[in-house]
Amino acid sequence: MAKKLKVESNLFEGYSLLALVTPLKDYRLAYFINDALNFQLKKYDDLRISGRESAFSWYYYSEGSNYLRCMLISNMDEKGRLIPGQRIDFFLLIKNIVDDDQLEEILSKLRKVSGINAAFEMNMSTIRNMDVLLEAIEMHELDQVIKPLIKKSKPPS
């Protein structure tokens, strides 16, 4: 009798996706988030998803001491939405958050920011094609942040 081996994995383990509803422009929102959370979100090239003409605003912050990584991503551009069907203006994708208390503290501070109408956590497993989107985001991070850091740190030949 053949045995089946079942491997269960959570593709989104270590990630938290916060949804932000706001009329603020991306640069103003990044400024207020930086101020409220003591982050240093920095603008990089827009996120482009293969097979789509859209480009979505993308900001990045990495906290070296505990490897916390944050990405502020617009959900809209003039050609459509990054995640269709979601009436969300921006997403704050956080990787390597320590615990639920830290996440609740971040949400609490975001809700106090003037101009943010709503801030809440989304269940990533309920978003269609979230695995594909997460892969595109990680590739964008690799191209925009990690590869340039590696090139910069290599000594000249």
Order of alpha helices (4+ residues) and beta strands (2+ residues): beta-alpha-beta-beta-beta-beta-beta-beta-alpha-beta-alpha-alpha
